[in-house]
């Protein structure tokens, strides 16, 4: 049980309890998917608290913890029922708790010693178990089906926003709970802006079109980017596309648990730099993904974390040429000791519509 893992971490930190308030971590720990709740884990027990909107849902979803539904005053109820104990050291998620919230906790539990614990569950959450990977595969499959649908939709004259609207609709129609982020549809020179929101620009013949999209299935995210051409894009675009394709493949060939994030980033970045486009690759190679579309670890030249086994990360190199076009290709992989498992099956050779 995941509560057992949290209790092991308590012992490591020398604490009597931990208060988890970051909802993705609460979801990971006990399965709750609502928007209001907190989890108290002690060395010998666990307590989940939420309000009455989620009474039925909490009893259906929560596993491994006693459910309390006191109303909206969750901290007050925890204090009244001594769910944290009356004294001792309690960890709190300092990377997610505001100063005002911490002051409220101190007032409610005056005899507790509050110990900050940033990134308390980061490593545990990053290592996906088989059921989590299956949920991510299901999300990826929906996103791949949406991409296949788009190949029959995208044409000169349609706007970026119209394509984005179709992406959202088709994900929901295909069984997704929601999209994992607002889709990116960036055509022609707009493609040189890596995270541009879709505009009313119409797609034109010769455009390269960057499409970045994803969804959630059972709480787990997909994320995929493909770049395609509408009519013949020209020699430069084809050359840049192949460089990005080669860079991604180099990273995939290198990817395995035990590497540092900087080392894996360099596998792709070196290809792009050697081709003369180093300044045009303006972001990190990738990021962790799971219950959040962006999780630890960050696969970047700026970080040197060791990539853990069974972590799911994106591999998404790109080249962006201002006033011309952009190219990005992104897969989701799961890191293994001997290599990786690629969860993304959509084609990566340049598609010309």
N, C-alpha and C positions, 0 to 999 in steps of 0.2 A: 504494500500500500504506500501511496505517496506521503501519507501522514507519518508513516514510519521513517521515511527519508528525512522529513522535516525534523522529527524528533532526534535523529542522529546528528543533524546540523546544530540543534540546540546544545547537545552535549559538547560538540566541538567548540562552540562559542562560550561555553560555561554559563548559559542562561537558563532561567526557569521556564520561560515561555517566549513566544513570538506573536506579535500582532501583525497580521497580513491584511493590508488595505488595498493593494494594487490588484484590481479585478482580474487581469489576465493570470496572475499568480494564484489567486483564489480559485479561478476556473481550473487551472492545472491541478491544484491540490485536491479539490473536492468535487469538481464538475459543475458548479453553479454558473449559469450563463446570464443571469440578470444584471441590472445596472446599479444595484445597491446591496452591499453586503460586506462583512468583514469576518475574518477567521482568526480565532485564537487557538494556538497549538501549545499545549503544555507537555511536559515530559510523560504524563500519564493519561492525557485526555485531549480532546479537540472539540471546539465549540464554534458553530457558524451562526451568525446573526444577520437578519434581514428584516425588512418591513412587511406589512401585511399584504401588499400588492403581490408579493412573491411567496406567500405561505404555501400554496399548493405546489408551485414550481420547485421550491426549495426542498420540500419533502420528497418530490419525485427525483430530483437531480443529485442532491448532496449525498456523498458517500464518505464514510470514515469519520464523520463528525456529528455531534449532537446538534440538532437544529433548534434555534431560538427565534421566535417571531414577536418581538416586543412592541413593534411600532417603529417610528423613525428615530427614537432616542437610543441608538445602539450602544454607544459608549456608556451612557447612564445605566442601561440595563446590565452591561458587563460589570460595572462597578457595584451595583446593588446586589448582584448574585455572586460577587467575588470570583468571576470567571478567570481573572488573571492572578488569583491569589491575593493576599493582603500585603505582601512585600516581596523583595527579591529583585533580580535583574530580568528585565523584559526587553527583547529586541523589537525595534520598529524599523520600517522600510524608509530610511532617511532620504532615499532618492525619489520618494513619492509622497512624503508627508510634509505639508507646509508648516511654517513656524506657528501659525495660528492653531493648526490642528494639534501640534505637539504641546502647545500651552494648554489646550483643552484636556489632553491626556494627563498631563502632570497635575492639573486641578482635580480630575476625577480619581486619580490614583496617587495620592500624595506620598505614599510610602514605597512606591515602586521606583527602582532605578532604571531609567530609560536609556538603552544602549543603541546607538545608531548602527544599522546593518545595511549598508548600500549593497545592491546586487546580491541580496541574500539567496535567492533561488535561481540566479542567472545560469549557473552551470548545470543545475539539475534540469531546468526547463529546456535548455538547449539540446540535451541528449534525448532524442525522440525514441519512443518504444514502437513496436510493430503496429499497434493499433493507431497511433498518431500518424505514422507514415502512410497507412492505408487511407486515412481521412484526407491527407494532403494529396495523395494520388487521385482520389475522387474529385477534389477541387481542381487539380491540374487537368483532368480529363474534360471537365466542363469547359474550362478556358480554352483548351485545344479545339473543342467542338465549335465554340464561338468563333475562333479564328478561321476555321474551315468555312463557316457560314459567311464571314466577312469577305472571303475571296469572291463570292458571287454578288456582293453588294457594292464594293468600292469601285468607283469609275469616275472619270472626269465629270465635274459638275456637282457632285455631292459634297456637302460641307463636312469639316472635321467634327462639328457638333452633332450632325446627323449620324455619323458613324459612331460617335461616343454614346449617343442615346441608344443605338441598336446594341452596342456592347452590354450596357446595363440590362436592357430588356431580355436579351438572349441568355445572359447568365441566370437571371431569375427564372426565366422560362425553362431553363435546363436543369433546375433543381438547386441552385445556390441559395443560401440564406440572404446574402447581400454581396455586393462587390467589395473587395478588400481595400480599394482606394478609387478615387475618381479616375476613370480611364484617361490615358494620354493618347491623343491622335494628333500627330504633328506632321504636316505635309510640306514638301519643298523646303524653303528657307526656315519655316517654323521648326523643322526637325533638328536644327542646330541648337535649339533651346531644350535641354534635356528634360525638364519638367514643366513644359508649357501646358497650360490648360487649353482644351480644344477651343478653337475660334470659329468665326463664321466664314473663314477662308474656304473657298471651293478648291477641291483637289483638281489638279490640272495634269494633262498628258506630260510625261517626263518626270513627274514628281517621285521622289523617294518618300515613303510614308512610314513613320515610326509609330507603332501601336504597342502600348504597354498596358496590361490589364490583369485582373485577377478577381478571385471571389473567395467566400468562406463556405465550407461545408462542415457541419458539426463543429463549428468553432475554429477550424483550421484553414489557413490561407493558401491560395495559389498566387503565383506572380510569373508573368511571362511577357517578354518583349520580342517582337519580330519586326523586321523592316522589309517592306516590299516596294516594288516599282510599279507605277502606272504608266504603261507604254515603256519604250526603250529609254533608260535613264542616262545613257552616255558612258564613255570609257572611264572617266574619273570616278563616277559613282560606283561602277562595277569594281574598280580597283580598290576603293576604300571599303566596300562591302567585303571583299575577299580578305582584306587585312584584318577586319574585325572578326570575321569567321575564323581565320587562322589563329588569332589571339585567343578567342574563346576556346578553341580546340586545344591549344597549348595548355591553357589553365585546366581544362578538363582532364587532359592526360597527366597533369601533375597532381591533381586534387586527391588528397587522402587525409585521414585523421593523423594528427601528430605534427603536421606542418604548422608553421606560424602563418598568421594572417598576412603579414608583410611578404612572406615567401610566395604564397599563392597569388597575391595581387601582382607580384613582379613577373610571374610566368606569362601573364597576358600583357602587362604594361611594356615589357621588354620588346615584344613583337611589334607593338604599335610605335614605340620609340625608334626602333631600328628602321621602320618604314618611313620615318620622318614626320610622324603625326603625334609625337608625345604631348605637345601642348594642347592638342585637340581632344585628349582623353582627360576630362575634367572632374571625374568623380571616382569613387572607390570601385573596386571590382565587384563587390557584392555585399550581402548582409544576411544575417540569420533570418529565419522565417518559421512560423508555426502558429501559435495562438495570436500572435501579432504579425503583421506583414513585414515589419522591421523589428528584429530581435538581435540580441547578441548571438554570435560574434559579428563584428564589423570586419569585412574582408578588405583591408585597406593598407596602403603603403605607410599610413600613419599609425598603425597598431601592430603589436607583436604578440598577440595572444596565441596560445597553442590551440589549434582546432581539435575539439573533442570528437571521439567516435560517436556516430549516430546523430551528429548535428546536421540540420538541414540549412543549406545556404544557397544564395543565388550566385550565378556566375554571369555577369552582364557587362562586358567591355563595350565601349562606344567611341566613336569619333564624330566630332561636331564641327562643321565648317561654316562659320558665319556667312549669312546671305546666300548660302548654297543649299546645304542639306545636312542631315545627320543620319547616322547608322548606329543601332544598338541591337544586340542579340542577347537574350537572357533565358537561362534554364534554371530550374531548381534541382539541386542534387543533395543526396544524403552521404556524408563522409563515412567511409569504412577504413579499417586498419590497412587493407590491401588496395584501396582505391576509392571508388564511389559508386553509388546507384543514381542514375539520372531519372528523375520523375517526369521529365518533359519529353514528349514524343513528337511534337510538331516539327515539320521540315525546316531546315536551316539554309538550304541552297536558295539563292536569290530567286524569288518568285516575281515574274513580270506579268502583270495583268493586261 
